[in-house]
Amino acid sequence: MSTLSHQTKVKIIAIPLALIIAGVWYYNSRGNTTGPEQQKKVASQTIDTGDCVQNKGTEGDPDLTKVDCGAATADYKVKEDWPLDHACEAGLSQYQVTRNGRAQYTLCMEKLAG
């Protein structure tokens, strides 16, 4: 009966552990387009308080694009932007980007007369 060498025992433990770590990393990073380096980026543009946006999507699945506030395509004006989860005051529309169920940032927007 032979015994396993120390190096073989380490490999038996290290390889499954590395696969588990890689799996957890992959699960947590899937679709991560809202990490700290990309916060408040919508349609490849940074949107801040005072900016106007056009919703090219629907109310349930918005697709915001930054536009000139004087443009006829402007649907909303951003009144507040918050780095995480925030409840907007009554009368303002709320837009949140989430990752794994956690808010990454929140925009509170005023609907423009159209």
N, C-alpha and C positions, 0 to 999 in steps of 0.2 A: 504494500500500500504506500503510495507516494503522497507527500504533503505538498501543498501549494507553496510556492515561494512568496515572499513578502511582496514583491513587485506584482505578481499575479493577483494577490488578494486586493491590492490597491486598485488595480484595473477593474476588478469585479465590482468594487464599490464606486469608483470614480465615474465610470462610463454611464451607468444608469442615473447617477446624481446629475451629471452634466446634461443628460437628455431631459430630465425633469426641469432643471433650471431653464434650458432652452425653450421648453414647452410653455412654461409660465411666462417667460419674456415674450414669446410670440403671441400668446393669448392676450396679454396686457397691452401690446403695442399694435394690435390689429386696427387698422383704420385710424391710427393716431395722426390726425391732421390738426390737432389743437393743442399740441404740447406748448410749453412755455415760450419756445422760440417762435411759435406761430399763433399765439393768442391774438384775438381780435382781427384775424385775417379772414376775410370772406371774399370769395372771388378774387383771390390774389391781391387784395387791397386791404390796408389797415383802415378800419372804420372807428372814428372817435366821436365824442360828444360834439354836436354841431354839424356833423356830416349828414348828408341825405342819401337815401338808398332807394333802389327800385327792387321790388320783389318780382323776379321772373318766374318764381315757382307758384305754389298755392299757399293758402293760410296754414294748412296742415303740414306742408313740406316746402318751407320757404327756400328761395335761392336769391340771396341778397347781393346786389351789385352797387357799389358806390357811384353816385351820379351827382352832377351839379345841382344845387338846391333850386336854381332858376329853371331847370329843365322840366318839360312837361311830363317826363317819365318818372320824376321823383314821387315816390309813394309815401315815404316816412322821413322824419327828421329825428336824429338820435338826440334825446334829451339827457341821457345818462349812460355811462358804460361802467361796468363793474367787473373785476377780475375773476369772480367766482359766481356762486349762486346768489341771486338777489331777487326779492319780490318788488316789482315795479309798482309805483303808486297808481291808484285808480285812474282810469282814462288813458293810460299809456299801454301800447302793445309791447309785449315782451318777446325777445328772441334770445335763445340760449343755445350754445354749442356744448354738447356733452360728450364724454368719453367714458365708456363702461358705466353709464348711469350717473356719472358725476359731472356737474356743470363746470365748464372750463372758463366761460365768461358769459355775461348777460348784457344785452343792449335793451334799454327802455326807450321806446320810440313813440313819437306823436304822429298820428295819421294826418297827412296833408290833404287839404281839400282838392278834389280832382275834378 
